[in-house]
Amino acid sequence: MTDIAETQILDALASVIDSASGIDIVGAGMVSGLRVEGGHVTFSIEVDPAQGAALETMRQAAESAVRQVKGVDKVTAVLTAERKPAAPAPHAHAHPHPPQSNPMPRQPIGRHANNRKIELPEIKAIVAVASGKGGVGKSTTAVNLALAMAKDGKRIGLLDADIYGPSLPRMMGIKTKPTQSEDGKINPIEAWGIKCVSMGMLVAEETPVIWRGPMATGALEQLMTDVAWGELDALVIDLPPGTGDIHLTLVQRVSLTGAVIVSTPQDIALLDARKGLNMFKKVEVPVFGIVENMSYFIAPDTGKRYDIFGHGGAEREAERLGVPFLGGVPLDMTIRETSDDGRPIVATDPQGVYAQTYGAIAEKVWQAIKIAQATPKAAQ
Ligand code: ADP
């Protein structure tokens, strides 16, 4: 029996969930070195040895899932713990089940087989803006951060990867659709001095966009490769909230320079329980820091500041999580009105207090970009 398709094996393995991330082991890119020889299937699962005993349960679950595939008579799953071949710390060798002498390729495989990095040589830095959940002001922050980064002639692109609820056209006041360049690429739309692309521009606004995982990641890949960005000093990517297929595709296929996490004060204490922070850390994408949005309230009539959730909590929490605190943005009616009305505050009131607030955050992001670019990946 030799005609077992790899996709059948991957389908079976996709039913096995990594308890640490809550994501299936194929989607999480943990499966590598899949080999089918006759009815004997071998593969490795890349794991974090810190998970301990749960790993053996997962390994056995993976083996028995594959054993159900027709034609399979023997399954060997091994756990591997090496991310990088270069000099790992001594304890990183502690494989609960060390790979046998046969060195398996470590490149994780997924349904889309192609996991090579997308080359974007014209883009000097890529910054992802993420949040644990929706409605915390991630898009508002991404838009105003991108605008604040576009100072001193810096060329900035803004990609709305939130294909489930694209908000960039609304926030940037973009009503036109992008045109195609001669070589068939999408020309980004220039608004308020930065280049913008969003799924929202490619589909009609009223069309409900229902994406299945592979469609969504395919659309993102297309957006990453088929846009004529030209030379950019930085591309800011507004991610969908939480973690999912889009995030995985992005961290696997695109060389992110770093990530900015947006949170409200109420949710900041929950951040480490959420997966976002860990996801970036796991794949060695530096987390540039946390922006606390709706951090405090300034009464429009008196100008008095109210620290509704107390003062300094976010800084303390960021410190506890070991990530920098990039700054707090108040809950303010003008921020809401301008961002919902397509007139982002950094662009329309560049001398105002909020342009300064976002400007200070942008400054820290530029510094973090510089450090990340000067630091070799393995040392981060
Ligand atoms: P997300 O991208 O996290 O879903 P949005 O950026 O779309 O969040 O913001 C959700 C709503 O909150 C929008 O109406 C937006 O205008 C508003 N908003 C975001 N940040 C602020 C703020 N600092 N002050 C007032 N309103 C805000």
Residues whose N, C-alpha, C, O or C-beta is under 5 A from the ligand:
A	BS01	ADP	K133 G134 G135 V136 G137 K138 S139 T140 T141 M294 V329 P330 L331 D332 M333 I335 R336 S339 D340
